[in-house]
Amino acid sequence: MNLREKYNIPSDAVITIAGTVGVGKSTMTKALAKALNFRTSFEKVDTNPYLDKFYADFHRWSFHLQIYFLAERFKEQKRIFEYGGGFVQDRSIYEDTGIFAKMHFEKGTMTKVDYETYTSLFEAMVMTPYFPHPDLLIYLEGSFEDILARIRERGRPMEQQTPVEYWKEMHERYEQWINSFNACPVLRININDYDIVENEHSIEPIVEKISYMLNQYRNLKR
């Protein structure tokens, strides 16, 4: 018996992993999908036609980048539900508007008109009863010091060159965002409460919490 069967987790569930850069979303996505025998859904970065242009000129390309992300994430969400669920998803569609687009607007790298157009489109596409929201969003959280240590440890060149102040602001924005998020149920997990890299069995207590949240929510919907 696998963990999904042991904890009575619906085979059609869709679970989304959210959290700031360096918190371990991809690692959690892979470990959870393996434990539940679910498929994974990852962000497609290599085929993004705007990413390099965006890093060269935030003002010129921030709107284009966010629209691209919105369209791709919307199509992926639709694909997951048409497939019948049973997915763990790395990063949510909600973070783009709640954190990144908002940050560009507030910092002046996206115009007011572009931001209003983007948020209007997001609300029309996503914040409706017809959009297939995830069954559960898992928010990975930790202290800024712990997350910064993880960013430095994994050593990605672009991240190492990014000022510490940027990561601090991102951490704060994520905390503000999750405190008001209500599109689907949220399970908050501290990154110090598990170590799925060194101990794969530490995923089981997380699966147990997921089971409780999913079944409680589905019972409320009946």
Number of C-alpha atoms within 10 A of each C-alpha: 6 11 18 21 12 12 18 15 20 16 15 15 18 24 27 24 22 27 23 23 16 18 25 19 22 20 12 21 24 18 19 27 19 16 16 21 17 22 17 21 19 15 16 10 10 7 8 13 12 18 18 10 14 16 12 11 12 16 15 15 18 25 23 17 18 19 18 16 19 21 14 16 20 18 11 17 22 14 12 21 18 10 11 12 20 21 25 30 30 22 24 20 21 19 18 19 18 18 18 17 23 18 17 19 19 13 10 12 18 21 17 13 9 15 21 13 13 20 17 12 14 20 11 11 15 17 15 12 8 8 14 16 23 21 19 21 25 22 23 19 21 19 12 17 9 14 21 18 12 15 17 13 11 11 11 10 9 7 15 13 9 10 9 12 9 10 19 14 13 19 22 13 17 20 17 13 16 17 9 9 14 10 15 12 16 21 16 14 15 12 17 11 11 17 13 16 12 8 9 13 14 14 19 17 12 17 20 16 14 21 19 14 17 20 15 12 15 11 8 7 7 5
